[in-house]
Amino acid sequence: MQNQRHAVPRSGERVIDSGLRAHFQRVYNMMAIGLVLTGVLAYAVATTPVLLQIFMGNPIVMWTVFLAPLGIMFFGLTPSKIHRMSVGMVAALYLLITGLMGISLSSIFLVYQIGDIARVFFITAAMFSATSIYGYTTRKDLTSMGSMMFMGLIGIVLASIVNIFMKSTMMDFAISVIGVIVFTGLTAWDTQRIKESYSSAYGHESNMKMAVMGALNLYLDFINLFLMLLRLMGNNRN
């Protein structure tokens, strides 16, 4: 009888667990909205000659659209600014980032067959889901792994810049393979960070902002994992 009493969850634990599940549901729902917006805009731009000419025909516009999400994340979504923003403003900036990403990613429809894009998307979704579940359920501290993955991310960025000039297919392949490992690891780490950062004591508004930012982190993990897999598994139209 004593063991049975200890097996019953306390009411406080049930409240925390219920709040955490609701928090993650908001995170994943917001992430899904971002992915849908990205996909719709990418396809719309790629299949509309006028839009393709506007966004991809002018190098200045193209690079502005490409770099704008980075500018918003590094200068518009800093912790101090997020603290002063409303939930609606944080969500609006998230949607702006995912929309701009969609315009930038329209080029993949010009490079790869739509069947390959769909196939790699579902593979990415399966890998992402499994890794995110691991990050949520594991009791292992993933901080050290996350630090290694972040260093790997920096290495990928630097190697990609170098390869713009080298144009090495071997280096491109290596970057893609390492990229899959890095963004898979970051997915698990970011999921655990979202879980550990949640607290009902923060209040509804703060947790809503954290849910949007968590969705942004997982969205970026998903998109980058998808692009790395597409480079490895997609058949170039040329």
Backbone bond lengths (Angstrom), bond angles and torsions (degrees), N, CA, C in turn:
res aa  C-N    CA-C-N  psi(-1)  N-CA   C-N-CA  omega(-1)  CA-C   N-CA-C  phi
1 M - - - 1.459 - - 1.531 111.72 -
2 Q 1.339 115.47 -34.75 1.469 119.05 179.91 1.522 111.76 -63.79
3 N 1.376 116.69 -40.80 1.459 120.30 178.81 1.514 111.71 -65.22
4 Q 1.343 116.06 -36.29 1.462 120.13 179.64 1.517 111.14 -64.47
5 R 1.359 116.49 -37.89 1.470 118.99 179.86 1.525 110.77 -65.10
6 H 1.344 117.01 -39.39 1.458 120.17 179.27 1.517 112.21 -71.18
7 A 1.327 118.65 -22.16 1.462 121.91 -177.83 1.513 112.31 -77.31
8 V 1.343 117.02 -16.40 1.467 120.16 -178.64 1.521 109.44 -82.60
9 P 1.337 119.69 121.87 1.462 121.67 -179.39 1.516 111.10 -62.47
10 R 1.308 116.74 141.23 1.462 120.39 175.49 1.525 109.83 -73.28
11 S 1.322 116.09 155.64 1.468 120.07 -175.22 1.520 111.34 -61.18
12 G 1.338 117.09 -37.31 1.458 119.71 178.86 1.510 112.43 -63.22
13 E 1.343 116.65 -39.10 1.456 120.72 178.02 1.517 111.01 -65.45
14 R 1.344 115.93 -38.10 1.472 119.35 179.20 1.516 110.72 -65.38
15 V 1.332 117.30 -38.53 1.463 121.24 179.47 1.526 110.61 -64.97
16 I 1.360 116.27 -45.24 1.461 120.38 179.60 1.525 110.45 -62.43
17 D 1.342 116.14 -44.93 1.458 120.58 -178.91 1.521 110.77 -63.78
18 S 1.331 116.93 -41.01 1.464 120.84 178.66 1.526 110.52 -66.04
19 G 1.313 117.24 -41.79 1.464 120.82 178.61 1.510 112.07 -65.01
20 L 1.340 116.85 -39.11 1.458 120.94 179.10 1.519 111.43 -66.11
21 R 1.336 116.52 -41.41 1.474 119.82 177.65 1.521 110.75 -62.59
22 A 1.330 116.44 -41.82 1.467 119.81 178.33 1.528 110.82 -65.08
23 H 1.331 116.01 -37.07 1.467 120.66 178.51 1.522 110.42 -63.22
24 F 1.326 117.37 -46.18 1.462 120.45 -179.93 1.527 111.49 -68.19
25 Q 1.317 116.36 -31.76 1.471 118.20 176.13 1.518 110.21 -63.60
26 R 1.328 117.21 -40.22 1.471 120.45 176.29 1.525 110.52 -64.57
27 V 1.331 116.82 -41.54 1.470 120.74 179.81 1.522 110.47 -60.07
28 Y 1.335 116.55 -51.94 1.467 120.34 -176.70 1.533 111.88 -67.99
29 N 1.326 116.99 -35.75 1.469 119.31 177.72 1.531 110.61 -64.62
30 M 1.334 115.96 -42.74 1.463 119.66 179.90 1.520 110.17 -66.76
31 M 1.313 116.49 -39.24 1.459 120.05 177.19 1.521 110.74 -61.97
32 A 1.336 116.81 -43.15 1.460 121.14 -179.86 1.525 111.35 -63.15
33 I 1.334 117.01 -39.27 1.467 120.63 177.47 1.531 109.78 -61.52
34 G 1.329 116.12 -42.46 1.466 120.11 178.40 1.514 112.52 -62.97
35 L 1.328 117.16 -41.38 1.463 120.67 179.53 1.526 111.41 -66.04
36 V 1.328 116.41 -40.44 1.471 119.72 178.63 1.528 110.24 -64.21
37 L 1.329 116.42 -45.07 1.465 120.26 179.28 1.522 110.59 -61.13
38 T 1.326 116.87 -42.94 1.467 120.92 178.57 1.521 110.93 -61.30
39 G 1.327 116.61 -47.77 1.462 120.73 -178.32 1.515 112.68 -63.49
40 V 1.333 116.75 -43.10 1.467 120.63 -178.74 1.524 110.76 -64.46
41 L 1.330 117.00 -46.31 1.464 119.95 -179.00 1.526 111.49 -68.15
42 A 1.329 117.37 -38.28 1.466 120.10 178.92 1.523 110.46 -61.23
43 Y 1.319 116.62 -45.72 1.465 120.23 -179.51 1.522 111.30 -69.06
44 A 1.342 116.55 -40.16 1.466 120.37 -179.04 1.525 111.51 -62.68
45 V 1.320 117.03 -44.09 1.465 120.66 179.95 1.522 110.43 -67.41
46 A 1.348 116.69 -43.20 1.468 120.66 -177.17 1.518 112.65 -65.08
47 T 1.329 117.40 -28.80 1.474 120.81 -175.84 1.527 112.61 -102.96
48 T 1.326 117.38 4.64 1.466 121.16 178.22 1.527 108.44 -118.46
49 P 1.323 117.90 103.16 1.472 121.15 -175.40 1.520 114.25 -52.43
50 V 1.341 117.28 -38.80 1.466 119.95 -178.59 1.528 110.57 -64.24
51 L 1.345 116.36 -46.49 1.462 120.24 179.06 1.528 111.10 -65.92
52 L 1.316 116.02 -38.46 1.464 120.02 179.44 1.525 110.49 -62.71
53 Q 1.317 116.42 -39.27 1.464 120.58 178.95 1.528 110.95 -68.77
54 I 1.338 116.61 -38.32 1.461 120.43 -179.03 1.526 110.98 -65.34
55 F 1.339 115.90 -47.82 1.467 119.63 -172.18 1.525 113.96 -90.29
56 M 1.318 117.89 -28.10 1.458 120.19 -176.76 1.525 113.70 -112.57
57 G 1.326 116.56 -14.45 1.460 119.99 -177.56 1.514 113.38 -79.92
58 N 1.320 116.86 -24.38 1.465 121.53 -179.76 1.530 109.09 -109.04
59 P 1.328 118.70 117.00 1.475 120.96 -177.62 1.524 113.80 -56.75
60 I 1.338 116.94 -35.57 1.464 120.15 -178.75 1.525 110.22 -65.82
61 V 1.332 115.73 -46.90 1.463 119.93 178.87 1.522 110.24 -64.43
62 M 1.329 116.10 -42.30 1.464 120.63 -177.85 1.526 110.96 -60.23
63 W 1.322 118.21 -47.65 1.457 121.13 -179.04 1.521 111.89 -71.45
64 T 1.325 117.06 -30.79 1.467 119.84 175.81 1.518 110.38 -63.89
65 V 1.336 116.51 -46.17 1.463 121.00 178.56 1.528 110.63 -64.22
66 F 1.332 115.95 -38.33 1.461 120.78 -178.01 1.533 111.94 -68.08
67 L 1.338 116.83 -40.86 1.462 120.79 -174.90 1.527 113.75 -90.12
68 A 1.336 117.33 -17.55 1.465 120.69 -177.16 1.533 113.54 -57.62
69 P 1.343 119.53 -43.64 1.478 118.31 178.53 1.528 112.67 -58.42
70 L 1.338 117.42 -38.47 1.463 120.26 177.95 1.528 110.76 -64.03
71 G 1.317 115.59 -41.43 1.456 119.73 178.47 1.515 112.34 -62.47
72 I 1.334 116.22 -42.40 1.473 120.39 179.23 1.521 110.40 -64.03
73 M 1.341 116.81 -43.00 1.472 120.00 -177.54 1.524 111.72 -68.13
74 F 1.337 117.27 -41.85 1.461 120.01 -174.47 1.524 113.57 -83.01
75 F 1.330 116.81 -27.27 1.465 119.24 -175.81 1.528 113.66 -116.30
76 G 1.329 117.30 -24.41 1.463 119.60 -177.55 1.509 114.21 -99.67
77 L 1.335 117.12 -24.09 1.468 120.64 -176.41 1.526 111.05 -115.81
78 T 1.320 116.39 42.47 1.461 120.52 173.78 1.533 108.68 -75.83
79 P 1.334 118.27 153.46 1.474 119.89 -178.35 1.521 113.98 -53.91
80 S 1.337 117.46 -40.52 1.465 119.66 -178.91 1.521 111.83 -65.52
81 K 1.337 116.86 -37.49 1.465 120.08 -179.74 1.523 111.01 -75.63
82 I 1.325 116.98 -38.55 1.467 120.18 177.69 1.526 110.46 -59.76
83 H 1.326 116.19 -38.13 1.467 120.84 -179.14 1.527 111.32 -59.85
84 R 1.331 116.57 -34.38 1.469 120.53 -178.12 1.521 112.61 -88.09
85 M 1.329 118.25 -13.78 1.468 121.84 -177.70 1.522 111.72 -82.51
86 S 1.326 113.91 158.35 1.463 119.61 170.60 1.522 108.80 -81.22
87 V 1.318 116.45 164.23 1.467 121.12 177.26 1.527 109.90 -60.72
88 G 1.329 115.98 -40.26 1.462 120.55 -179.46 1.517 112.04 -61.85
89 M 1.330 117.63 -38.81 1.463 120.90 179.59 1.519 111.17 -68.36
90 V 1.332 117.10 -41.98 1.468 120.31 178.12 1.521 109.86 -62.18
91 A 1.339 115.99 -43.03 1.468 120.23 179.09 1.528 110.66 -64.79
92 A 1.341 116.97 -39.17 1.467 120.81 -179.94 1.527 110.98 -63.59
93 L 1.329 117.05 -41.07 1.464 120.32 178.38 1.528 110.95 -66.82
94 Y 1.327 115.75 -36.46 1.469 119.33 175.80 1.525 110.77 -61.75
95 L 1.322 116.91 -45.32 1.465 120.59 179.50 1.525 111.21 -66.52
96 L 1.330 116.74 -34.98 1.462 119.94 176.84 1.529 110.46 -63.61
97 I 1.330 116.25 -42.98 1.466 120.29 178.51 1.521 110.72 -61.90
98 T 1.328 117.55 -47.95 1.467 120.51 -178.38 1.523 111.74 -66.96
99 G 1.336 116.31 -32.36 1.463 119.11 176.44 1.519 111.92 -67.92
100 L 1.333 116.95 -44.55 1.462 120.93 177.39 1.526 111.15 -63.80
101 M 1.338 115.86 -36.99 1.463 119.71 176.44 1.526 110.15 -62.34
102 G 1.314 116.91 -37.95 1.462 120.67 178.46 1.516 111.81 -62.19
103 I 1.328 115.85 -43.73 1.471 119.45 177.83 1.524 110.33 -62.04
104 S 1.327 116.90 -43.84 1.467 120.53 179.81 1.526 111.67 -63.15
105 L 1.333 116.48 -37.22 1.466 120.65 -176.43 1.522 113.56 -81.69
106 S 1.322 116.99 0.94 1.469 119.25 177.96 1.525 111.36 -59.80
107 S 1.320 116.22 -25.22 1.465 120.30 -177.77 1.529 112.64 -64.94
108 I 1.338 118.11 -23.73 1.471 118.49 -177.83 1.524 111.10 -66.17
109 F 1.337 116.93 -26.85 1.467 120.06 178.50 1.522 111.06 -73.12
110 L 1.328 116.37 -18.49 1.458 120.77 177.04 1.525 111.53 -88.01
111 V 1.330 116.37 -20.39 1.467 121.41 -175.78 1.525 111.61 -99.03
112 Y 1.338 116.97 -38.23 1.464 120.79 -174.62 1.530 111.33 -117.81
113 Q 1.323 115.30 154.67 1.458 121.28 174.66 1.522 109.69 -67.97
114 I 1.336 116.54 144.44 1.460 119.98 -177.35 1.530 111.17 -63.26
115 G 1.339 117.10 -30.38 1.463 120.14 176.94 1.513 111.83 -64.54
116 D 1.339 116.76 -39.61 1.459 120.96 177.50 1.525 110.63 -67.09
117 I 1.325 116.13 -39.89 1.468 120.32 179.15 1.522 110.35 -61.61
118 A 1.331 116.88 -45.16 1.466 120.67 179.82 1.525 111.11 -65.03
119 R 1.325 116.67 -43.19 1.469 120.64 -178.57 1.527 110.62 -62.53
120 V 1.319 117.22 -46.16 1.459 120.81 -179.20 1.527 110.58 -68.01
121 F 1.333 117.25 -33.40 1.462 120.28 177.78 1.530 110.64 -60.62
122 F 1.328 117.25 -46.04 1.462 119.90 -178.53 1.531 111.20 -69.58
123 I 1.330 117.55 -34.09 1.463 120.31 174.60 1.527 109.85 -64.09
124 T 1.330 115.83 -43.20 1.462 120.51 177.64 1.518 111.01 -60.93
125 A 1.334 116.36 -43.36 1.460 120.64 -179.58 1.525 111.22 -60.90
126 A 1.337 116.64 -40.55 1.461 120.61 179.74 1.531 110.57 -66.64
127 M 1.335 116.61 -45.99 1.466 120.49 179.22 1.528 111.06 -63.61
128 F 1.322 116.17 -43.90 1.460 120.54 -179.35 1.521 110.64 -61.98
129 S 1.329 116.99 -45.61 1.467 120.89 -177.89 1.518 110.98 -60.92
130 A 1.340 116.31 -47.31 1.461 120.41 -178.91 1.532 110.88 -61.94
131 T 1.328 116.49 -42.72 1.467 120.45 -177.54 1.520 111.71 -70.93
132 S 1.327 116.78 -38.27 1.461 120.20 179.26 1.532 110.82 -67.99
133 I 1.315 116.44 -38.58 1.470 120.08 176.12 1.530 110.04 -61.64
134 Y 1.337 115.67 -41.63 1.464 119.49 177.53 1.523 110.54 -60.57
135 G 1.333 116.64 -46.04 1.456 120.13 179.83 1.514 112.56 -61.62
136 Y 1.326 116.72 -31.35 1.470 121.34 -179.32 1.526 111.56 -77.45
137 T 1.320 116.86 -38.33 1.460 120.45 -171.10 1.530 114.34 -94.71
138 T 1.338 118.08 -24.84 1.457 119.32 -175.61 1.530 111.77 -66.62
139 R 1.317 115.29 145.68 1.458 120.85 174.68 1.523 111.55 -95.87
140 K 1.307 116.23 -2.47 1.460 121.11 178.97 1.523 109.87 -76.81
141 D 1.312 116.36 136.21 1.460 121.31 177.09 1.533 108.90 -74.08
142 L 1.324 116.22 118.79 1.464 121.38 -176.11 1.530 112.82 -95.97
143 T 1.331 117.21 12.33 1.460 120.31 -176.04 1.519 112.11 -59.89
144 S 1.343 116.68 -47.22 1.466 119.79 -178.11 1.527 110.67 -65.04
145 M 1.342 116.67 -39.43 1.458 119.87 177.46 1.521 110.66 -64.72
146 G 1.336 115.81 -40.62 1.457 119.91 179.00 1.515 111.85 -61.90
147 S 1.342 116.91 -39.08 1.468 120.43 177.81 1.524 110.76 -63.52
148 M 1.339 115.93 -40.53 1.470 119.70 178.02 1.521 111.03 -64.94
149 M 1.344 116.49 -41.43 1.462 120.08 179.94 1.527 110.79 -65.33
150 F 1.336 116.67 -35.79 1.460 119.97 179.08 1.522 110.63 -66.92
151 M 1.333 116.42 -39.99 1.467 119.89 175.76 1.530 110.18 -64.22
152 G 1.333 115.85 -38.17 1.458 119.80 176.13 1.515 111.63 -62.75
153 L 1.337 116.49 -37.43 1.467 121.03 177.74 1.520 111.14 -61.84
154 I 1.317 116.35 -43.85 1.467 120.02 177.64 1.531 110.29 -60.95
155 G 1.335 115.42 -41.72 1.466 119.54 177.99 1.514 112.30 -62.08
156 I 1.341 116.89 -39.70 1.466 121.17 178.78 1.527 110.67 -62.95
157 V 1.332 116.20 -43.63 1.470 120.44 -179.86 1.526 110.45 -61.47
158 L 1.340 116.40 -47.27 1.466 120.14 -179.20 1.526 111.50 -64.88
159 A 1.341 116.45 -42.59 1.461 120.07 179.56 1.524 111.00 -65.01
160 S 1.327 116.95 -36.90 1.471 120.80 179.54 1.524 110.79 -65.77
161 I 1.335 116.36 -39.10 1.468 120.02 177.75 1.524 110.39 -64.19
162 V 1.334 116.12 -43.89 1.465 120.40 178.88 1.528 110.72 -62.39
163 N 1.347 115.15 -39.82 1.468 118.79 -175.86 1.526 113.01 -73.70
164 I 1.322 117.59 -13.44 1.466 119.98 173.41 1.526 109.38 -60.25
165 F 1.343 115.53 -36.07 1.458 120.72 -178.45 1.530 111.74 -90.98
166 M 1.344 116.76 -34.35 1.459 119.93 -178.56 1.525 113.05 -77.40
167 K 1.346 115.17 -34.54 1.461 121.57 -178.74 1.541 111.76 54.62
168 S 1.313 116.05 43.67 1.459 122.02 -179.13 1.534 110.64 -89.35
169 T 1.323 116.96 122.71 1.472 120.27 178.31 1.528 110.91 -68.78
170 M 1.332 117.68 -33.45 1.463 120.81 178.00 1.518 111.11 -66.32
171 M 1.332 116.22 -43.07 1.462 119.25 177.77 1.520 110.73 -66.10
172 D 1.325 117.18 -38.63 1.457 121.29 177.97 1.529 110.43 -61.07
173 F 1.324 116.42 -41.58 1.462 120.62 178.08 1.532 110.65 -64.49
174 A 1.336 116.36 -44.23 1.467 120.79 179.91 1.527 111.08 -62.87
175 I 1.334 116.45 -42.14 1.468 120.76 178.50 1.517 110.46 -60.77
176 S 1.326 116.52 -41.43 1.469 120.62 -178.87 1.522 111.52 -66.17
177 V 1.319 116.93 -43.36 1.475 120.98 179.83 1.527 110.28 -63.87
178 I 1.329 116.06 -48.58 1.469 119.99 178.96 1.521 110.14 -63.54
179 G 1.339 116.54 -36.64 1.457 121.09 179.07 1.519 112.57 -61.56
180 V 1.333 117.48 -40.08 1.466 121.10 177.31 1.526 110.02 -61.16
181 I 1.333 116.41 -43.61 1.468 120.76 179.29 1.531 110.55 -64.24
182 V 1.329 115.77 -46.00 1.459 120.84 -176.90 1.525 111.55 -63.11
183 F 1.319 117.87 -48.52 1.465 119.31 -175.23 1.526 112.48 -76.82
184 T 1.329 117.28 -22.24 1.456 119.50 170.57 1.524 109.79 -67.80
185 G 1.348 115.91 -45.27 1.458 119.75 177.65 1.519 112.78 -64.24
186 L 1.325 116.99 -40.11 1.466 120.53 179.08 1.517 111.82 -64.97
187 T 1.328 117.40 -32.23 1.464 120.46 177.62 1.522 110.67 -61.84
188 A 1.338 116.48 -46.52 1.465 120.59 178.78 1.526 110.72 -63.99
189 W 1.327 116.35 -43.68 1.467 121.14 -178.56 1.522 111.54 -64.70
190 D 1.333 116.35 -47.15 1.459 119.56 -179.41 1.525 111.45 -63.35
191 T 1.330 116.73 -37.58 1.470 119.84 177.95 1.522 110.47 -62.22
192 Q 1.333 116.09 -44.62 1.463 119.07 178.89 1.525 111.13 -64.53
193 R 1.324 117.20 -39.37 1.472 120.64 178.63 1.518 111.15 -62.77
194 I 1.329 117.17 -40.76 1.465 120.64 178.03 1.519 110.19 -62.75
195 K 1.320 115.88 -42.47 1.462 120.85 179.34 1.525 111.40 -62.73
196 E 1.316 116.42 -45.94 1.461 120.49 -175.49 1.524 112.78 -75.03
197 S 1.320 117.18 -22.96 1.466 119.73 -178.42 1.522 112.52 -83.91
198 Y 1.336 117.05 -13.20 1.463 119.97 -178.08 1.526 110.96 -75.23
199 S 1.309 114.98 138.63 1.464 121.09 171.67 1.523 108.45 -154.36
200 S 1.312 115.82 131.60 1.471 119.42 179.27 1.521 110.79 -64.43
201 A 1.344 117.30 -21.37 1.464 121.54 -178.59 1.526 111.96 -68.90
202 Y 1.341 118.01 -18.90 1.460 120.80 -179.22 1.520 112.81 -71.04
203 G 1.313 116.21 -21.42 1.453 119.52 -178.95 1.522 112.16 94.33
204 H 1.312 115.31 161.96 1.465 121.26 -173.45 1.526 111.96 -64.03
205 E 1.317 118.00 -46.81 1.467 120.68 -175.10 1.529 111.46 -63.80
206 S 1.331 117.08 -45.64 1.459 120.45 -179.89 1.522 111.19 -63.59
207 N 1.314 116.52 -41.86 1.465 119.66 179.25 1.525 111.84 -67.73
208 M 1.318 117.15 -32.49 1.466 119.62 175.99 1.527 110.76 -65.32
209 K 1.330 116.76 -42.45 1.464 120.21 176.69 1.527 110.50 -63.04
210 M 1.325 116.09 -41.96 1.463 120.16 178.81 1.521 111.16 -64.45
211 A 1.332 116.73 -33.82 1.466 119.92 178.09 1.532 110.51 -65.80
212 V 1.325 117.01 -40.64 1.464 120.55 178.77 1.528 110.35 -65.16
213 M 1.337 116.78 -43.35 1.460 119.97 179.99 1.525 111.22 -68.51
214 G 1.325 116.72 -35.54 1.460 119.77 174.67 1.515 111.15 -64.09
215 A 1.332 115.99 -40.47 1.467 120.70 177.40 1.525 110.55 -62.33
216 L 1.333 116.89 -38.87 1.466 120.57 179.31 1.528 110.78 -63.76
217 N 1.329 117.16 -44.00 1.468 120.43 179.47 1.528 111.02 -61.81
218 L 1.328 117.23 -46.05 1.461 120.31 -179.46 1.523 111.07 -69.65
219 Y 1.325 117.13 -35.07 1.467 121.31 176.03 1.529 110.32 -59.58
220 L 1.323 116.96 -46.02 1.469 120.68 179.71 1.523 111.29 -65.42
221 D 1.337 116.89 -38.57 1.467 119.86 175.77 1.524 110.39 -60.40
222 F 1.326 116.25 -45.27 1.461 121.41 -178.01 1.523 111.08 -64.07
223 I 1.327 117.02 -48.54 1.463 121.10 -177.12 1.528 110.68 -61.98
224 N 1.311 116.73 -44.68 1.461 119.32 -178.46 1.523 111.83 -69.57
225 L 1.330 117.58 -37.38 1.462 120.63 175.05 1.525 110.20 -62.70
226 F 1.319 116.21 -42.28 1.459 121.91 177.92 1.532 111.09 -60.30
227 L 1.318 117.28 -45.38 1.467 120.72 -178.44 1.525 111.48 -66.66
228 M 1.320 116.98 -39.11 1.471 119.84 178.13 1.527 110.91 -65.00
229 L 1.318 116.84 -43.27 1.467 120.39 178.38 1.523 111.17 -66.60
230 L 1.330 116.33 -36.42 1.462 119.78 179.86 1.528 110.47 -65.53
231 R 1.316 117.10 -37.50 1.465 120.41 177.65 1.525 111.27 -66.29
232 L 1.333 116.24 -30.98 1.456 120.41 -179.74 1.528 112.85 -83.05
233 M 1.338 116.63 -36.55 1.457 120.61 -168.96 1.524 113.99 -111.52
234 G 1.318 118.23 -15.54 1.454 120.77 -177.14 1.518 112.10 -79.59
235 N 1.318 115.59 149.14 1.453 121.43 176.24 1.533 109.73 -98.05
236 N 1.309 115.16 114.55 1.467 120.64 -179.96 1.523 110.64 -62.14
237 R 1.340 115.69 134.56 1.471 120.37 178.92 1.520 112.15 -59.42
238 N 1.331 116.36 -28.38 1.460 120.17 -178.82 1.527 112.35 -85.74
